[in-house]
Amino acid sequence: MKVYIYSVSQINKYIKNLLEKDVFLKDVFVEAEISNFKAHTSGHFYFTLKDENAAINAVMYKTYTENIKFIPENGMKVTVYGYISLYEKTGQYQLYVQIMEPKGKGDLYIAFEQLKTRLSEEGLFDTIYKKKLPVFPKKIAVLSSPTGAAIKDIIRISERRNSNVKIILVPVLVQGEQAAKSICNGLSLINRYKNVDLIILGRGGGSIEDLWCFNEESVARAVFKSKIPVISAVGHETDFTITDFVADFRASTPSAAAEIAVPCLNDIEENFFMLYNKLNYCFESKKNDYKKRLNRIMTNSFFRQPFKKVLEFRSQIYDYVRDIDKALLYKNEKAYNDFKSIAARLEGVSPINVLKRGFSVVYKDGKAINSVKYLSENDIIETKLSDGYIKSEIIEKGEINA
């Protein structure tokens, strides 16, 4: 009996052919939970599908991943369609996914929530970045379909409120695959020329599929990047898009956007006259108050007899001068008496007066001598008296015994 020996490649190829020819495995729908999800830089998705008892590896190539709106996440339950085959290189069989739908909520809803969460965490919705709308815009650019009801409503309301405001239509696609790119180009064009004061981005209502271009990340970032304030006016009051959260102001409808953006000329005139009347009233009230104060001042005795106060002040000044003179005289007398007392005490201890009483001072070499121990026989000394001095030579010295 002849034995056939096969290579691993041959075995894997054979098993792959068996799997791909199997009618059941060619078209399968699988409901499972995603785990170990990885979005490769190539655009492919690699993940595991599992239930309570088993798991299977799965791959979704870029050709198919581009068609889904949401980003798969670990723990997400999905329904997938595809076929089962073998990856020859590793010998592992896996599910090749072509269609993926989230279980329960639709893929567009999940994509909306995912992008909303991500952009919110980045800070694109923060009020700190919201630009103030101009109070009196001269030019307003409207990004919308040139044939839609939105631009007609905006123009009609703008003309009714203030015909001086110029509306500039920038035609863009507001539905379909190319709409997001068209809107981004329109925003870029307006910001490049900077010849408008405000932008209204809007269209009428519709399904989530119809409004999806306003949920695209590229549109959200273009609105956030705009240097010109943007009002989002997409759909009806209950319709919310990502653009609504990023824009500087959200209007419930295009008509509401026109009401917000365009100041009403009649309202301005009414406010002007109201402020004018209020200012005039305040002016008259202040004028009457000052007039009454002036009358009270004019009836004051100071204005009726102004020199009376001057005489009173002069009399007070004279009193102050007299008091100052008295104080100075007293101070001088006291100082003079103090001086005489100190002079008398100094006179009593003056060396000259001591000499006059019969005392004298002995000097040797110009220094006063107060003890015989500093003198020797034959020393020349000088004796100072009250009226002169004498020089003498010491013949003899002695000490006084106490």
C-alpha positions as CSV (number, residue, x, y, z in Angstrom):
1,M,0.0,0.0,0.0
2,K,1.4,3.3,-1.1
3,V,1.5,6.1,1.5
4,Y,1.0,9.7,0.4
5,I,2.8,12.4,2.4
6,Y,1.3,15.9,2.2
7,S,2.7,19.3,3.2
8,V,1.0,21.6,5.7
9,S,0.1,24.0,2.9
10,Q,-1.6,21.2,1.0
11,I,-3.7,20.2,4.0
12,N,-4.7,23.8,4.8
13,K,-5.6,24.5,1.2
14,Y,-7.7,21.3,1.1
15,I,-9.6,22.3,4.2
16,K,-10.1,25.8,2.9
17,N,-11.7,24.4,-0.3
18,L,-14.0,22.2,1.8
19,L,-15.1,25.2,3.9
20,E,-15.6,27.5,0.9
21,K,-17.6,24.9,-1.0
22,D,-19.9,24.2,2.0
23,V,-23.3,25.7,1.2
24,F,-24.1,26.5,4.8
25,L,-20.8,28.3,5.5
26,K,-20.9,30.4,2.3
27,D,-23.7,32.6,3.6
28,V,-24.0,32.9,7.4
29,F,-25.6,35.4,9.7
30,V,-24.1,35.4,13.2
31,E,-25.3,37.2,16.3
32,A,-22.6,37.6,18.9
33,E,-20.6,39.9,21.2
34,I,-17.4,41.7,20.0
35,S,-14.2,41.2,21.9
36,N,-10.5,41.8,21.3
37,F,-11.4,44.4,18.7
38,K,-8.6,46.1,16.8
39,A,-8.9,48.7,14.0
40,H,-5.7,48.3,11.9
41,T,-4.0,51.2,10.2
42,S,-4.7,49.5,6.9
43,G,-8.4,50.0,7.5
44,H,-9.2,46.4,8.3
45,F,-11.0,45.3,11.5
46,Y,-9.8,42.3,13.5
47,F,-11.9,40.9,16.3
48,T,-13.5,37.9,18.1
49,L,-17.2,37.0,18.1
50,K,-18.3,35.2,21.2
51,D,-21.3,33.9,23.1
52,E,-21.5,32.2,26.5
53,N,-19.9,29.0,25.3
54,A,-17.7,29.6,22.3
55,A,-15.8,32.1,20.2
56,I,-14.6,32.6,16.6
57,N,-12.0,34.9,15.1
58,A,-13.3,37.4,12.5
59,V,-12.0,39.9,10.1
60,M,-13.6,42.7,8.1
61,Y,-11.6,44.2,5.3
62,K,-11.4,47.9,4.5
63,T,-13.7,47.4,1.4
64,Y,-16.5,46.6,3.8
65,T,-15.5,48.7,6.9
66,E,-15.9,51.9,4.8
67,N,-19.6,51.2,4.5
68,I,-20.4,51.2,8.3
69,K,-21.1,54.4,10.1
70,F,-20.2,53.4,13.6
71,I,-17.0,52.1,15.2
72,P,-17.3,48.6,16.7
73,E,-16.4,48.4,20.4
74,N,-15.6,45.5,22.8
75,G,-18.8,44.3,24.5
76,M,-21.1,45.5,21.6
77,K,-23.6,43.0,20.4
78,V,-23.9,42.8,16.7
79,T,-25.4,40.8,13.8
80,V,-22.9,40.1,11.0
81,Y,-23.1,38.5,7.6
82,G,-20.3,36.8,5.8
83,Y,-18.6,33.5,5.1
84,I,-16.3,31.1,6.9
85,S,-13.0,30.2,5.4
86,L,-9.5,29.2,6.5
87,Y,-6.5,31.4,6.8
88,E,-3.9,29.1,5.2
89,K,-0.8,30.7,6.8
90,T,-1.9,29.9,10.4
91,G,-4.4,27.1,9.7
92,Q,-7.1,28.9,11.6
93,Y,-10.6,29.2,10.3
94,Q,-12.4,32.5,10.7
95,L,-15.4,34.5,9.8
96,Y,-15.0,37.0,7.0
97,V,-17.5,39.7,7.7
98,Q,-19.1,41.7,4.9
99,I,-22.0,43.4,6.7
100,M,-22.2,44.4,10.4
101,E,-25.3,45.9,12.1
102,P,-25.5,46.7,15.8
103,K,-28.1,44.7,17.7
104,G,-31.0,46.9,19.0
105,K,-30.1,50.5,18.1
106,G,-29.3,51.4,14.5
107,D,-25.7,52.0,13.2
108,L,-26.4,55.7,12.5
109,Y,-27.6,56.2,16.1
110,I,-24.6,54.5,17.5
111,A,-22.3,56.5,15.2
112,F,-24.0,59.7,16.3
113,E,-23.5,58.9,20.0
114,Q,-19.9,57.8,19.6
115,L,-18.9,60.9,17.7
116,K,-20.9,63.1,20.1
117,T,-19.0,61.6,23.1
118,R,-15.6,61.8,21.5
119,L,-16.0,65.5,20.4
120,S,-17.4,66.4,23.7
121,E,-14.4,64.9,25.5
122,E,-12.1,66.9,23.2
123,G,-13.9,70.1,24.2
124,L,-15.5,71.1,20.9
125,F,-18.9,71.7,22.6
126,D,-17.5,73.9,25.4
127,T,-19.1,77.3,25.8
128,I,-15.7,78.9,26.2
129,Y,-15.2,78.5,22.5
130,K,-18.6,79.8,21.5
131,K,-18.3,83.1,19.5
132,K,-20.8,85.9,20.2
133,L,-23.2,86.7,17.4
134,P,-23.0,90.2,15.9
135,V,-25.8,92.5,17.1
136,F,-26.1,94.3,13.8
137,P,-24.7,92.2,11.0
138,K,-24.5,93.8,7.5
139,K,-23.8,90.6,5.5
140,I,-25.0,87.0,6.3
141,A,-23.8,84.0,4.4
142,V,-26.3,81.1,4.1
143,L,-24.9,77.7,3.3
144,S,-27.8,75.7,2.0
145,S,-29.4,74.2,-1.1
146,P,-30.3,76.9,-3.6
147,T,-33.7,75.2,-4.3
148,G,-34.7,74.3,-0.8
149,A,-37.3,75.8,1.5
150,A,-34.7,76.9,4.0
151,I,-33.1,79.7,1.9
152,K,-36.5,80.9,0.9
153,D,-37.7,81.2,4.5
154,I,-34.5,82.9,5.5
155,I,-34.7,85.5,2.7
156,R,-38.4,86.2,3.4
157,I,-38.0,86.7,7.1
158,S,-34.8,88.8,6.7
159,E,-36.5,91.2,4.2
160,R,-39.4,91.5,6.6
161,R,-37.3,92.3,9.6
162,N,-34.5,94.4,8.1
163,S,-34.1,94.9,4.3
164,N,-30.7,96.5,4.9
165,V,-29.1,93.2,5.8
166,K,-27.6,91.5,2.8
167,I,-28.1,87.7,2.4
168,I,-25.5,85.9,0.4
169,L,-26.3,82.4,-0.7
170,V,-23.4,79.9,-0.8
171,P,-25.0,76.9,-2.6
172,V,-23.9,73.5,-1.1
173,L,-25.2,70.0,-1.1
174,V,-27.1,69.2,2.1
175,Q,-27.8,65.5,1.5
176,G,-25.9,62.6,0.0
177,E,-22.4,61.2,0.0
178,Q,-20.8,64.4,-1.3
179,A,-22.7,66.8,1.0
180,A,-20.1,66.8,3.9
181,K,-17.3,67.7,1.5
182,S,-19.5,70.4,-0.1
183,I,-20.3,72.0,3.2
184,C,-16.6,72.0,4.3
185,N,-15.6,73.6,1.1
186,G,-18.3,76.3,1.5
187,L,-17.2,77.1,5.1
188,S,-13.6,77.3,4.0
189,L,-14.5,79.6,1.1
190,I,-16.4,82.0,3.4
191,N,-13.6,82.1,6.0
192,R,-11.0,82.7,3.3
193,Y,-12.6,85.9,2.0
194,K,-14.0,87.1,5.4
195,N,-16.5,89.4,3.8
196,V,-19.5,88.4,5.9
197,D,-20.4,88.9,9.6
198,L,-22.3,85.7,10.2
199,I,-22.9,82.3,8.7
200,I,-26.2,80.3,8.8
201,L,-25.8,76.6,8.0
202,G,-29.1,74.9,7.5
203,R,-31.7,72.9,5.7
204,G,-35.2,71.6,6.2
205,G,-36.1,68.6,8.3
206,G,-35.7,64.9,7.3
207,S,-34.8,61.5,8.4
208,I,-31.5,60.8,10.2
209,E,-30.2,59.5,6.9
210,D,-31.2,62.7,5.1
211,L,-29.5,64.9,7.8
212,W,-26.4,62.6,8.2
213,C,-24.0,65.0,6.5
214,F,-24.5,67.3,9.5
215,N,-23.3,64.5,11.7
216,E,-20.0,64.0,9.9
217,E,-16.9,64.6,11.8
218,S,-15.4,66.7,9.0
219,V,-18.3,69.1,9.0
220,A,-18.2,69.4,12.8
221,R,-14.5,70.3,12.8
222,A,-15.0,72.8,9.9
223,V,-17.7,74.6,11.9
224,F,-15.5,74.6,15.0
225,K,-12.6,75.9,13.0
226,S,-14.6,78.8,11.5
227,K,-13.4,82.3,12.5
228,I,-16.9,83.7,11.6
229,P,-19.8,82.9,14.0
230,V,-22.0,80.0,12.8
231,I,-25.7,79.4,13.5
232,S,-26.7,75.8,13.0
233,A,-30.3,75.6,11.6
234,V,-30.8,72.0,10.6
235,G,-34.2,70.4,10.4
236,H,-37.1,71.0,12.8
237,E,-37.2,71.7,16.5
238,T,-36.8,68.0,17.5
239,D,-33.9,67.3,15.1
240,F,-30.5,67.5,16.7
241,T,-27.2,67.0,14.9
242,I,-23.5,67.1,15.8
243,T,-23.3,70.5,14.1
244,D,-25.9,71.9,16.5
245,F,-23.5,71.1,19.4
246,V,-20.4,72.5,17.8
247,A,-22.0,75.7,16.3
248,D,-21.8,79.0,18.1
249,F,-25.6,79.0,18.3
250,R,-28.3,76.5,17.5
251,A,-31.6,77.6,16.0
252,S,-34.5,75.1,16.0
253,T,-35.3,75.9,12.3
254,P,-34.0,78.0,9.4
255,S,-36.8,80.5,10.0
256,A,-35.8,80.8,13.7
257,A,-32.2,81.3,12.6
258,A,-33.3,84.3,10.5
259,E,-35.2,85.7,13.4
260,I,-32.1,85.4,15.6
261,A,-29.6,86.7,13.1
262,V,-31.4,89.6,11.6
263,P,-32.4,92.5,14.0
264,C,-35.9,93.8,13.5
265,L,-35.8,97.4,12.3
266,N,-39.2,98.1,13.9
267,D,-38.0,96.7,17.2
268,I,-34.8,98.9,17.0
269,E,-36.9,102.0,16.3
270,E,-39.2,101.2,19.3
271,N,-36.2,100.6,21.5
272,F,-34.6,103.8,20.3
273,F,-37.7,105.9,21.1
274,M,-38.1,104.1,24.4
275,L,-34.5,104.9,25.4
276,Y,-34.9,108.5,24.1
277,N,-38.0,109.0,26.3
278,K,-36.3,107.4,29.3
279,L,-33.2,109.7,28.8
280,N,-35.4,112.8,28.4
281,Y,-37.3,111.9,31.6
282,C,-34.0,111.4,33.5
283,F,-32.7,114.7,32.2
284,E,-35.8,116.6,33.2
285,S,-35.8,114.9,36.6
286,K,-32.2,115.8,37.2
287,K,-32.7,119.3,36.0
288,N,-35.6,119.8,38.5
289,D,-33.6,118.3,41.3
290,Y,-30.7,120.7,40.7
291,K,-33.0,123.6,40.4
292,K,-34.5,122.9,43.8
293,R,-31.1,122.5,45.3
294,L,-30.0,125.8,43.8
295,N,-33.1,127.6,45.2
296,R,-32.3,126.1,48.7
297,I,-28.7,127.3,48.4
298,M,-29.7,130.8,47.2
299,T,-32.0,131.2,50.3
300,N,-29.2,130.3,52.6
301,S,-27.9,133.1,54.9
302,F,-24.4,132.7,53.5
303,F,-25.5,133.9,50.0
304,R,-27.8,136.6,51.4
305,Q,-25.1,138.1,53.8
306,P,-21.8,136.7,52.5
307,F,-19.6,139.3,54.4
308,K,-21.2,138.4,57.7
309,K,-19.3,135.1,57.6
310,V,-16.1,136.9,56.5
311,L,-16.3,139.2,59.6
312,E,-17.0,136.2,61.8
313,F,-14.0,134.4,60.4
314,R,-11.8,137.5,60.8
315,S,-12.9,137.9,64.4
316,Q,-11.9,134.2,65.0
317,I,-8.6,134.8,63.4
318,Y,-7.9,137.8,65.7
319,D,-8.7,135.6,68.7
320,Y,-6.4,132.9,67.5
321,V,-3.6,135.5,67.0
322,R,-4.1,136.9,70.5
323,D,-4.0,133.4,72.0
324,I,-0.9,132.6,70.1
325,D,0.8,135.8,71.3
326,K,0.0,135.0,74.9
327,A,1.3,131.5,74.5
328,L,4.5,132.7,73.0
329,L,5.1,135.4,75.7
330,Y,4.5,132.8,78.4
331,K,6.9,130.4,76.7
332,N,9.6,133.2,76.4
333,E,9.3,134.2,80.0
334,K,9.5,130.7,81.2
335,A,12.5,130.0,79.0
336,Y,14.2,133.2,80.3
337,N,13.7,132.3,83.9
338,D,14.9,128.8,83.3
339,F,18.0,130.3,81.7
340,K,18.8,132.6,84.7
341,S,18.4,129.7,87.1
342,I,20.8,127.5,85.1
343,A,23.3,130.4,84.7
344,A,23.2,131.0,88.5
345,R,24.0,127.4,89.2
346,L,26.8,127.5,86.6
347,E,28.2,130.7,88.1
348,G,28.3,129.0,91.5
349,V,30.6,126.2,90.2
350,S,32.7,128.5,87.9
351,P,36.5,128.0,88.3
352,I,37.0,131.7,88.1
353,N,34.8,132.4,91.1
354,V,36.6,129.6,93.0
355,L,39.9,131.4,92.3
356,K,38.4,134.7,93.5
357,R,37.7,133.1,96.9
358,G,41.5,132.5,97.4
359,F,42.1,129.3,95.6
360,S,44.7,128.7,92.9
361,V,45.5,126.1,90.3
362,V,49.0,124.6,89.8
363,Y,50.1,123.6,86.3
364,K,53.2,121.6,85.2
365,D,54.0,121.5,81.5
366,G,50.5,122.9,80.8
367,K,48.7,120.2,82.8
368,A,46.7,120.9,86.0
369,I,48.3,119.1,89.0
370,N,46.1,117.8,91.8
371,S,48.7,115.8,93.7
372,V,52.3,116.3,95.0
373,K,53.2,112.9,93.7
374,Y,53.3,114.3,90.2
375,L,55.9,116.9,91.3
376,S,59.6,116.8,92.1
377,E,62.1,119.2,93.6
378,N,63.5,121.7,91.1
379,D,60.4,121.4,88.9
380,I,59.2,124.6,87.4
381,I,55.4,125.1,88.0
382,E,52.9,127.7,87.1
383,T,50.4,128.9,89.6
384,K,47.2,130.5,88.3
385,L,45.4,133.0,90.5
386,S,42.2,135.0,90.0
387,D,44.0,137.9,88.5
388,G,47.2,136.3,86.9
389,Y,49.8,133.7,87.3
390,I,53.3,133.1,88.8
391,K,56.1,130.8,87.9
392,S,58.2,129.2,90.6
393,E,60.6,126.4,91.3
394,I,59.9,123.7,93.8
395,I,62.5,123.7,96.6
396,E,60.7,121.2,98.8
397,K,57.5,119.1,98.7
398,G,55.7,117.3,101.4
399,E,52.4,115.4,102.0
400,I,49.5,116.4,104.3
401,N,48.6,113.7,106.7
402,A,44.9,113.1,106.9
